[in-house]
Amino acid sequence: MSIQSSIEEKLKALEPAFLQVENESHRHAVPPNSETHFKVTLVSERFAGLMPVKRHQQLYSLLADELAGPVHALALHLYTPQEWEASGQARPDSPDCQGGGR
């Protein structure tokens, strides 16, 4: 199973109304076909009443194995359904890689 698939499967525990896991490794100085840099956009009622740090901690707990090993970077965009609607169902774009020896 790919790392991306593993992340998607584990995040189903948060009962997402919307889930998008994007492998952004190709935008960084890593070998081709790497799975090291991901962006997660997740919308769930489970985030209601939680500050961003508590939302992030929920994901870190679910993805502990990936974060301890192959995943180098994880951008998190976590919303309640109401926040997602208010955002126009849009999350920020990731910045271009500034490091590495490209």
VOZA-962563 format. One record per residue (C-alpha): residue number from 1; x, y, z. Coordinates in steps of 0.001 Angstrom, whole numbers, plus 500000, padded with zeros to 6 digits. Example, Ala and Ser with C-alpha at 12.3 -4.5 7.8 and 13.67 -1.06 7.14 Angstrom:
    n      xx      yy      zz
    1  512300  495500  507800
    2  513670  498940  507140
end
This chain:
    n      xx      yy      zz
    1  500000  500000  500000
    2  501314  503458  499158
    3  501952  505945  501926
    4  499269  508206  500483
    5  496730  505363  500578
    6  497710  504562  504149
    7  497194  508196  505179
    8  493801  508319  503447
    9  492705  505081  505110
   10  493753  506167  508611
   11  492088  509566  508312
   12  488717  507939  507659
   13  488600  507510  511454
   14  487770  511233  511658
   15  484619  510691  509585
   16  485498  513360  507021
   17  482834  515176  505043
   18  485695  516008  502658
   19  489200  514566  502471
   20  491968  515349  500019
   21  495492  514018  500458
   22  497956  515436  497942
   23  501459  514084  497417
   24  503547  517218  496895
   25  506904  515432  496936
   26  507504  516240  493271
   27  507730  519924  494246
   28  510736  519250  496473
   29  514329  518089  496105
   30  513633  514380  496505
   31  514020  511385  494177
   32  511265  510767  491602
   33  508178  508903  492869
   34  508890  509849  496490
   35  506155  509976  499104
   36  507650  512362  501632
   37  505688  515636  501421
   38  501893  515736  501730
   39  499102  518268  502010
   40  495934  517172  503801
   41  492639  519020  503566
   42  490098  517470  505901
   43  486619  518640  506863
   44  484983  516998  509865
   45  482373  517738  512507
   46  484868  516241  514967
   47  486806  519507  514815
   48  483895  521536  516199
   49  484964  523451  519293
   50  488636  522495  518927
   51  491502  524930  518535
   52  493823  524263  515564
   53  496526  522672  517730
   54  494046  520090  519062
   55  492920  519298  515515
   56  496540  518799  514446
   57  497209  516562  517435
   58  494379  514266  516341
   59  496015  513780  512961
   60  499506  513401  514410
   61  498199  510622  516638
   62  496577  508778  513726
   63  499634  509197  511484
   64  502352  508544  514087
   65  503924  505704  512082
   66  504119  507727  508874
   67  505506  510785  510660
   68  508131  508681  512448
   69  509328  507252  509152
   70  508791  508165  505537
   71  506807  511426  505820
   72  509068  514454  506069
   73  506462  517222  505753
   74  502725  517363  506348
   75  500716  520512  505623
   76  497362  520398  507400
   77  494244  522357  506478
   78  491536  521253  508899
   79  488018  522638  508955
   80  484581  522089  510387
   81  481885  521908  507686
   82  480815  525454  508566
   83  484378  526789  508284
   84  484834  524980  504979
   85  481644  526553  503592
   86  482739  529988  504809
   87  486129  529556  503100
   88  484436  528989  499760
   89  485703  525399  499955
   90  489241  526550  499284
   91  492486  525999  501148
   92  495781  527868  500718
   93  498190  526864  497982
   94  501489  525407  499092
   95  504583  527549  498624
   96  507304  526470  496228
   97  510206  524540  497708
   98  513005  526828  498842
   99  515493  524170  499895
  100  517451  521331  498457
  101  519809  521345  495570
  102  517530  521542  492558
end
